[in-house]
Amino acid sequence: MKKVTKLFAVAAIAFVSNVSIAQTVTVGGEAMYPKKDIIDNAVNSKDHTTLVAAVQAAGLVETLKTAGPFTVFAPVNDAFENLPEGTVTTLLKPENKATLSTVLTYHVVAGKLDFNAIAKMIKENKGVATLTTVSGGKLMAMMNGEHNIQLKDENGSLINITTYDVYQSNGVIHVIDRVALPK
């Protein structure tokens, strides 16, 4: 009986050690809780107020509250501020809702792709993984060092992921330093 108990204990330890446990990560000065959805976490990040306002203006809140799963590449406020002057104001106008929606959904990939999943795709595809976004556009992902992934949008702009694997109940967020723009 002791051998069987030890065997189960060893098996349980082996199982637990292979399970990825989502950690609470701080983004924009606030905790991002893995049991909350993308929207419920994003609204608390001081670094993502522009993104949240854009998501609301585009009418995408309900979509990003569904089960998903989604991988969101979330630009920080500075990324929006670095767009040409007037771009954000123009995109937020009601008559530009379709364009805004296209830009925002270009930052979303169906599925839950954490760092390890993207890095594996990059390796399997000989250094460059093509991610198809919800808008139908393409983002290219490549390694930039051993533990860094860089994205390239359809216009050739390079985008750095600054915070990886912010797990949500309906996906994962990666914080990025630039706004990715589709063609």
N, C-alpha and C positions, 0 to 999 in steps of 0.2 A: 504494500500500500504506500509506503514512503517513497518508493521509486516512481510510482504513478503520480503522486503529489508533486515530486520534484520535476518530473517531466512536464506537467501542466504549468508549473511556475516558470520553467525555462521557456516554454512555448509562449506564455503570456508576455514575458519580458521581451522576447524576440519580436512578437507582434507589435507591442507598444513602441518599440524602438524604431520600427519601420513606418509608423503612422505620423504624418505631419500634423502638428498641433498648431492651430492658428493663434498667433500672439496678438495682443492689443498693441498697436503701433501709434505713435503720436505724429500727427500731420497738421501743420498750421497751428501748432500749439494746443491741439485738442486730441484726446484719445479717439481712435477709430476702433470701434468694437466689432469683432468678427461675427457677432450674432445679429448685428444691425445690417440693413441693406445699404446699397451704394448711396442713395439719396439721404437717408437718415444720418449717415456718417458725414457725407460731403458738406451738408449745410452747416456743420460745426467747425470746419476748417477755415481759419482766417486767411489762409493762402489760396483759397479757391472760391472767393466770393463772386468774382467775375464769371467763373465757370458755372456756378450755381444759378446766377442771374440769367445767363445765356440758356441753360437747360430749361429753366422756367419759361423764358420767352419763347423758346422753340416748342414748348408743349411736350417735352420728353420726360417729365417727372414720373408719370405713371408707368411708362415703359421701363425706366430704370429702377422701379420698385417691384417689378415682376420677378419671378423665380430665376429668370436667366437660364444659365449663368452668363455673365458678361466679363470681359476684360476691358477695363477703361484706362486709357492713357490720359491722365488728368493734368492739363497745363495749369501752372500756378498763375496768379495775378500778373506777375512780372512778364510772363510770356505774352499775355494779351496786350500789356502796355507796350511791348516791343513791336507790335504790328504797326503798319503805317498809320499815321494820325487819322482819326475818324473812322477807322475800320470797324471797331467794336460798336460805336454809336450807330453806324450805318446798319450793321448786322442785326442790332437789337430792335430796329424799326419793324412794326407789324408787317409791312409790305415785303420784308426780306426774310420772313419766317422760314420759307422753304430752303433758302440758301444757308441760313443759320443752322437749320436742322441737318443739312448735308455736311457742313463743316464739323458739327458736333458728333454726328454718327460716324464720321471718318476717324474718330478717336476711340471707337468701340469695336471690339472683335467678339464674335459669339464664342462662348466657351470660357473656361477658367484657366487661363494661361499664366502660371506663375513664372518666376525666373528660371527654375529648372526646366519647365516645359518649353519655354522659348529657346533656352540655350541648347536643349536637345534637338529642337527643330533646326536651329542654325547648323549644328554639327552634322545632322543627317542630310542637310542640303548644301554641304560643302562650303559653309561659311556665310550663307545668306538665306534667311527664311522669309518667304512672302506671306504676309498676314492679310487676309481679305477682311476688310472692315464691314460693318453693318451697312454703310452707305454704298458698298460695292467697290470702293476704292482699294488700293493696295498700299501697305506700309512694308518696307523692307527692314528686317532686323538683322543686325550683325554684332559680333563680339567686338568690344573696344577694350582690350585687356582681358585678363582672366576672369574677372568678376563684374564686368560692366557690359551692358547691352546698349547699343545705340540704334535709333530708328532713322530711316530716311523716308521722307514723304515723296509724293509723285513729282514734286518740283525740285527734288534734289537737296532739300534742306535737311541738315543733320540735327537730330533731337536727342538729348541725353535723358536717360531715366535717372532721376536723382533719389527716388525712394521706391524700393521694390516690395512686392508681396504684401500689400495692405489688404488682407483678406476680409471679405464681406459675406453676409449670408447668401448673397446672390452673385458672387463672383470675386474679382480681385481688382484692385486699383494699383497702377504704377504712376507715380508723380513724374511729370516731365517738365523740362525747362523752356520749351517752345511750343507754339501752336502748330500742329501739323495741318498743312493745307492741301486739299485735293486739287487736281488739274481742273 
